[in-house]
Amino acid sequence: MCHKPKGYVVRKAEDGDVAEFDDHRDHLIGVAYRMLGSRADAEDAVQDVWLRYASADHDEIRDLRAWLTTATARICLDVLRSARVRREAYQGPWLPEPFLTRPDESSVDPGEHAVRREEVSYALLVVMENLTPEQRVAFVLHDVFAVPFDEIASVLGTSDAAARQLASRARRAVAGAAPRHTTDHGEQRRILEAFAAAAEHGDLDGLLAVLAPDVVTVGDGGGVAPAARHPITGAVQVARFMAGLFRRTAKEAAKIVAEPVLVNGDLGLLIEVTIPSLGVQRMVMALAYADGRITAIYNQLNPAKLSGVPAPDPERSLPLP
Protein backbone atom coordinates (compact mmCIF):
# COMPACT_ATOMS: atom_id res chain seq x y z
CA MET A 1 0.00 0.00 0.00
CA CYS A 2 1.27 3.48 -0.86
CA HIS A 3 2.28 5.84 1.93
CA LYS A 4 -0.01 8.83 2.33
CA PRO A 5 1.57 12.30 2.28
CA LYS A 6 1.19 14.37 5.42
CA GLY A 7 -2.14 16.14 5.45
CA TYR A 8 -4.04 13.38 3.65
CA VAL A 9 -7.70 13.55 4.64
CA VAL A 10 -10.97 12.98 2.85
CA ARG A 11 -12.35 16.11 1.17
CA LYS A 12 -14.18 17.01 -2.02
CA ALA A 13 -12.13 18.43 -4.89
CA GLU A 14 -12.93 22.01 -5.90
CA ASP A 15 -12.56 23.78 -9.23
CA GLY A 16 -9.54 25.75 -8.02
CA ASP A 17 -7.74 22.53 -7.17
CA VAL A 18 -7.46 21.59 -10.83
CA ALA A 19 -5.74 24.85 -11.80
CA GLU A 20 -3.32 24.64 -8.85
CA PHE A 21 -2.43 21.05 -9.66
CA ASP A 22 -2.05 21.70 -13.39
CA ASP A 23 0.58 24.32 -12.60
CA HIS A 24 2.79 21.44 -11.41
CA ARG A 25 1.60 18.57 -13.63
CA ASP A 26 4.42 18.88 -16.17
CA HIS A 27 7.06 18.87 -13.43
CA LEU A 28 5.51 15.76 -11.89
CA ILE A 29 5.47 13.91 -15.22
CA GLY A 30 9.15 14.74 -15.58
CA VAL A 31 9.88 13.34 -12.11
CA ALA A 32 7.86 10.17 -12.70
CA TYR A 33 9.29 9.52 -16.17
CA ARG A 34 12.85 9.57 -14.87
CA MET A 35 11.94 7.18 -12.08
CA LEU A 36 9.86 4.76 -14.16
CA GLY A 37 11.32 4.99 -17.66
CA SER A 38 7.80 4.97 -19.10
CA ARG A 39 5.75 7.96 -20.19
CA ALA A 40 2.49 5.99 -19.86
CA ASP A 41 3.36 4.81 -16.34
CA ALA A 42 4.45 8.34 -15.44
CA GLU A 43 1.10 9.76 -16.50
CA ASP A 44 -0.72 7.07 -14.50
CA ALA A 45 1.37 7.92 -11.43
CA VAL A 46 0.61 11.61 -11.76
CA GLN A 47 -3.08 10.85 -12.05
CA ASP A 48 -2.82 8.97 -8.75
CA VAL A 49 -1.11 12.01 -7.25
CA TRP A 50 -4.03 14.15 -8.39
CA LEU A 51 -6.47 11.87 -6.58
CA ARG A 52 -4.44 12.23 -3.38
CA TYR A 53 -4.18 15.97 -3.78
CA ALA A 54 -7.90 16.36 -4.46
CA SER A 55 -8.67 14.58 -1.18
CA ALA A 56 -5.98 16.27 0.93
CA ASP A 57 -6.40 19.01 3.51
CA HIS A 58 -4.74 21.88 1.68
CA ASP A 59 -4.37 23.91 4.87
CA GLU A 60 -1.78 21.34 5.98
CA ILE A 61 0.31 21.73 2.80
CA ARG A 62 2.99 24.40 3.28
CA ASP A 63 4.93 23.88 0.01
CA LEU A 64 2.68 22.50 -2.72
CA ARG A 65 5.42 21.65 -5.22
CA ALA A 66 7.41 19.76 -2.60
CA TRP A 67 4.29 17.95 -1.36
CA LEU A 68 3.35 16.86 -4.87
CA THR A 69 6.92 15.82 -5.69
CA THR A 70 7.20 13.58 -2.64
CA ALA A 71 3.73 12.16 -3.29
CA THR A 72 4.84 11.31 -6.84
CA ALA A 73 8.03 9.72 -5.53
CA ARG A 74 6.10 7.53 -3.09
CA ILE A 75 3.80 6.26 -5.83
CA CYS A 76 6.73 5.65 -8.16
CA LEU A 77 8.56 3.75 -5.42
CA ASP A 78 5.62 1.35 -5.13
CA VAL A 79 5.47 0.98 -8.91
CA LEU A 80 9.19 0.26 -9.13
CA ARG A 81 8.98 -2.37 -6.43
CA SER A 82 6.16 -4.20 -8.20
CA ALA A 83 7.79 -3.75 -11.62
CA ARG A 84 10.88 -5.70 -10.57
CA VAL A 85 8.79 -8.86 -10.39
CA ARG A 86 7.21 -8.24 -13.82
CA ARG A 87 10.52 -7.48 -15.47
CA GLU A 88 12.08 -10.70 -14.24
CA ALA A 89 9.63 -12.50 -16.54
CA TYR A 90 10.18 -10.09 -19.45
CA GLN A 91 11.39 -11.74 -22.66
CA GLY A 92 14.84 -10.42 -23.54
CA PRO A 93 16.41 -7.13 -22.41
CA TRP A 94 14.13 -4.41 -21.02
CA LEU A 95 14.67 -0.88 -22.32
CA PRO A 96 12.86 2.31 -21.31
CA GLU A 97 10.26 3.98 -23.49
CA PRO A 98 12.02 6.55 -25.70
CA PHE A 99 11.04 10.19 -25.70
CA LEU A 100 11.27 11.75 -29.18
CA THR A 101 11.37 15.28 -30.57
CA ARG A 102 12.59 16.66 -33.88
CA PRO A 103 15.82 18.67 -33.69
CA ASP A 104 14.36 21.80 -35.29
CA GLU A 105 10.92 21.76 -33.73
CA SER A 106 9.78 22.93 -30.32
CA SER A 107 7.30 20.63 -28.65
CA VAL A 108 3.66 21.67 -28.61
CA ASP A 109 2.95 19.41 -25.65
CA PRO A 110 3.83 21.10 -22.32
CA GLY A 111 4.36 17.66 -20.78
CA GLU A 112 7.10 16.98 -23.30
CA HIS A 113 8.88 20.16 -22.24
CA ALA A 114 8.83 18.83 -18.69
CA VAL A 115 10.45 15.57 -19.73
CA ARG A 116 13.14 17.49 -21.61
CA ARG A 117 14.08 19.75 -18.70
CA GLU A 118 16.90 18.42 -16.54
CA GLU A 119 17.60 16.09 -19.49
CA VAL A 120 18.48 12.52 -18.62
CA SER A 121 20.02 10.63 -21.52
CA TYR A 122 18.57 7.36 -22.74
CA ALA A 123 21.83 5.63 -21.85
CA LEU A 124 21.52 6.84 -18.27
CA LEU A 125 17.90 5.65 -18.06
CA VAL A 126 19.07 2.20 -19.19
CA VAL A 127 21.74 2.05 -16.49
CA MET A 128 19.27 3.25 -13.85
CA GLU A 129 17.25 0.09 -14.47
CA ASN A 130 19.95 -1.77 -12.54
CA LEU A 131 19.45 0.32 -9.41
CA THR A 132 17.23 -0.79 -6.57
CA PRO A 133 13.92 1.10 -6.35
CA GLU A 134 15.18 2.96 -3.29
CA GLN A 135 18.45 3.91 -4.97
CA ARG A 136 16.68 5.13 -8.09
CA VAL A 137 14.24 7.30 -6.17
CA ALA A 138 17.03 8.80 -4.06
CA PHE A 139 19.23 9.41 -7.11
CA VAL A 140 16.51 11.07 -9.20
CA LEU A 141 15.18 13.22 -6.38
CA HIS A 142 18.58 14.45 -5.25
CA ASP A 143 20.84 14.46 -8.31
CA VAL A 144 18.26 15.54 -10.90
CA PHE A 145 15.78 17.62 -8.89
CA ALA A 146 17.91 18.70 -5.90
CA VAL A 147 15.40 17.51 -3.30
CA PRO A 148 16.91 17.71 0.23
CA PHE A 149 17.83 14.44 1.89
CA ASP A 150 15.43 14.91 4.78
CA GLU A 151 12.52 14.92 2.31
CA ILE A 152 13.98 11.91 0.46
CA ALA A 153 14.29 10.09 3.78
CA SER A 154 10.60 10.77 4.43
CA VAL A 155 9.67 9.25 1.05
CA LEU A 156 11.78 6.16 1.65
CA GLY A 157 10.86 5.78 5.31
CA THR A 158 14.48 5.88 6.43
CA SER A 159 17.03 8.22 8.01
CA ASP A 160 18.72 11.18 6.34
CA ALA A 161 22.05 9.33 6.49
CA ALA A 162 20.58 6.22 4.88
CA ALA A 163 18.97 8.30 2.11
CA ARG A 164 22.29 10.02 1.49
CA GLN A 165 24.02 6.63 1.28
CA LEU A 166 21.43 5.30 -1.19
CA ALA A 167 21.98 8.27 -3.50
CA SER A 168 25.75 7.90 -3.19
CA ARG A 169 25.65 4.19 -4.06
CA ALA A 170 23.39 4.93 -7.01
CA ARG A 171 25.74 7.64 -8.21
CA ARG A 172 28.73 5.29 -8.08
CA ALA A 173 26.82 2.53 -9.87
CA VAL A 174 25.74 4.90 -12.63
CA ALA A 175 29.23 6.36 -13.03
CA GLY A 176 30.73 2.89 -13.29
CA ALA A 177 28.25 1.47 -15.79
CA ALA A 178 26.98 4.31 -17.99
CA PRO A 179 28.53 4.49 -21.48
CA ARG A 180 30.74 7.50 -22.13
CA HIS A 181 28.52 10.21 -23.54
CA THR A 182 30.07 13.64 -24.13
CA THR A 183 29.38 14.77 -27.72
CA ASP A 184 27.44 17.81 -28.95
CA HIS A 185 24.66 17.63 -31.55
CA GLY A 186 26.83 18.80 -34.45
CA GLU A 187 29.31 15.99 -33.91
CA GLN A 188 26.49 13.54 -33.26
CA ARG A 189 25.01 14.36 -36.66
CA ARG A 190 28.31 13.69 -38.44
CA ILE A 191 28.78 10.37 -36.63
CA LEU A 192 25.17 9.29 -37.16
CA GLU A 193 25.28 9.94 -40.91
CA ALA A 194 28.60 8.10 -41.26
CA PHE A 195 27.20 5.17 -39.25
CA ALA A 196 24.02 4.95 -41.35
CA ALA A 197 25.92 5.15 -44.64
CA ALA A 198 28.37 2.44 -43.59
CA ALA A 199 25.60 0.16 -42.30
CA GLU A 200 23.57 0.66 -45.49
CA HIS A 201 26.48 -0.41 -47.70
CA GLY A 202 27.70 -3.20 -45.40
CA ASP A 203 30.97 -1.29 -44.97
CA LEU A 204 32.57 -2.97 -41.96
CA ASP A 205 35.62 -0.71 -42.03
CA GLY A 206 33.34 2.34 -42.12
CA LEU A 207 31.38 1.00 -39.14
CA LEU A 208 34.53 0.23 -37.19
CA ALA A 209 35.65 3.84 -37.76
CA VAL A 210 32.61 5.18 -35.87
CA LEU A 211 32.14 2.45 -33.24
CA ALA A 212 34.04 2.58 -29.96
CA PRO A 213 36.03 -0.60 -29.20
CA ASP A 214 33.76 -1.41 -26.24
CA VAL A 215 30.48 -0.41 -27.93
CA VAL A 216 27.39 -2.36 -26.90
CA THR A 217 24.05 -2.80 -28.65
CA VAL A 218 20.86 -3.86 -26.88
CA GLY A 219 17.47 -4.63 -28.43
CA ASP A 220 14.04 -4.73 -26.80
CA GLY A 221 11.39 -6.62 -28.73
CA GLY A 222 9.34 -7.59 -25.70
CA GLY A 223 8.87 -11.08 -27.13
CA VAL A 224 6.76 -9.55 -29.92
CA ALA A 225 9.18 -7.92 -32.37
CA PRO A 226 12.41 -9.59 -33.52
CA ALA A 227 15.39 -8.47 -31.43
CA ALA A 228 18.64 -9.94 -30.15
CA ARG A 229 17.98 -11.81 -26.92
CA HIS A 230 21.27 -10.70 -25.36
CA PRO A 231 23.44 -7.56 -25.59
CA ILE A 232 26.17 -7.61 -28.23
CA THR A 233 29.51 -6.14 -27.18
CA GLY A 234 32.63 -5.13 -29.09
CA ALA A 235 33.15 -3.09 -32.26
CA VAL A 236 33.65 -6.05 -34.61
CA GLN A 237 30.63 -7.96 -33.31
CA VAL A 238 28.37 -4.89 -33.34
CA ALA A 239 29.57 -3.87 -36.83
CA ARG A 240 28.72 -7.29 -38.21
CA PHE A 241 25.34 -7.28 -36.47
CA MET A 242 24.38 -3.82 -37.73
CA ALA A 243 25.55 -4.53 -41.28
CA GLY A 244 23.53 -7.75 -41.30
CA LEU A 245 20.49 -6.00 -39.84
CA PHE A 246 20.52 -3.27 -42.51
CA ARG A 247 21.19 -5.82 -45.28
CA ARG A 248 18.29 -8.07 -44.28
CA THR A 249 15.97 -5.11 -43.85
CA ALA A 250 16.84 -3.68 -47.28
CA LYS A 251 16.28 -7.10 -48.88
CA GLU A 252 12.84 -7.66 -47.32
CA ALA A 253 11.43 -4.14 -47.21
CA ALA A 254 9.40 -2.39 -49.87
CA LYS A 255 10.06 0.94 -48.17
CA ILE A 256 12.41 2.25 -45.47
CA VAL A 257 12.22 5.65 -43.78
CA ALA A 258 14.98 6.55 -41.31
CA GLU A 259 14.56 10.00 -39.82
CA PRO A 260 17.18 11.53 -37.49
CA VAL A 261 15.40 12.58 -34.30
CA LEU A 262 16.28 13.53 -30.76
CA VAL A 263 15.87 10.54 -28.45
CA ASN A 264 15.88 11.83 -24.88
CA GLY A 265 17.87 14.81 -26.08
CA ASP A 266 20.46 13.07 -28.27
CA LEU A 267 20.45 12.24 -31.98
CA GLY A 268 19.14 8.82 -32.92
CA LEU A 269 16.97 7.30 -35.64
CA LEU A 270 13.24 6.76 -36.00
CA ILE A 271 12.97 3.92 -38.51
CA GLU A 272 9.83 2.67 -40.21
CA VAL A 273 10.00 -0.36 -42.45
CA THR A 274 7.24 -1.62 -44.73
CA ILE A 275 7.52 -5.36 -45.38
CA PRO A 276 4.81 -6.82 -47.64
CA SER A 277 4.39 -10.00 -45.60
CA LEU A 278 4.46 -8.28 -42.18
CA GLY A 279 3.15 -4.77 -42.73
CA VAL A 280 4.63 -1.64 -41.16
CA GLN A 281 7.19 -2.07 -38.38
CA ARG A 282 8.76 0.74 -36.38
CA MET A 283 11.96 1.02 -34.35
CA VAL A 284 13.66 3.77 -32.36
CA MET A 285 17.45 3.61 -32.29
CA ALA A 286 19.00 5.59 -29.44
CA LEU A 287 22.75 6.17 -29.42
CA ALA A 288 25.39 7.32 -26.97
CA TYR A 289 28.45 9.14 -28.28
CA ALA A 290 31.90 10.05 -26.98
CA ASP A 291 35.25 11.00 -28.48
CA GLY A 292 33.94 10.92 -32.04
CA ARG A 293 32.48 7.41 -31.80
CA ILE A 294 29.33 5.57 -30.82
CA THR A 295 29.59 3.94 -27.40
CA ALA A 296 26.13 2.34 -27.21
CA ILE A 297 23.16 1.54 -29.47
CA TYR A 298 19.72 0.84 -28.01
CA ASN A 299 17.05 -0.53 -30.36
CA GLN A 300 13.51 -0.19 -29.06
CA LEU A 301 11.18 -2.40 -31.14
CA ASN A 302 8.48 -3.36 -28.64
CA PRO A 303 5.24 -1.95 -30.12
CA ALA A 304 3.80 -1.41 -26.63
CA LYS A 305 6.61 1.05 -25.90
CA LEU A 306 6.26 2.87 -29.23
CA SER A 307 2.55 3.69 -29.09
CA GLY A 308 3.27 7.37 -28.51
CA VAL A 309 5.98 7.61 -31.17
CA PRO A 310 4.97 9.52 -34.33
CA ALA A 311 5.48 8.25 -37.85
CA PRO A 312 8.77 9.37 -39.39
CA ASP A 313 8.77 12.11 -41.99
CA PRO A 314 9.93 10.72 -45.37
CA GLU A 315 11.21 14.15 -46.37
CA ARG A 316 13.61 14.10 -43.43
CA SER A 317 14.82 10.55 -44.04
CA LEU A 318 18.46 9.68 -44.56
CA PRO A 319 19.15 8.39 -48.11
CA LEU A 320 18.56 4.68 -47.47
CA PRO A 321 17.31 2.25 -50.17
Secondary structure, 3 states (H helix, E strand, C coil): CCCCCCCECCCCCCHHHHHHHHHHHHHHHHHHHHHHCCHHHHHHHHHHHHHHHHHECHHHCCCHHHHHHHHHHHHHHHHHHHHHHHHHCCCCCCCCCCCEECCCCCCCCHHHHHHHCCCCCHHHHHHHCCCCHHHHHHHHHHHHCCCCHHHHHHHHCCCHHHHHHHHHHHHHHHHHHCCCCCCCHHHHHHHHHHHHHHHHCCCHHHHHHHEEEEEEEEEECCCCCCCCCCCEECHHHHHHHHHHHHHHHHHHCCEEEEEEEEECCEEEEEEEEEECCCEEEEEEEEEEEECCEEEEEEEECCHHHCCCCCCCCHHHCCCCC
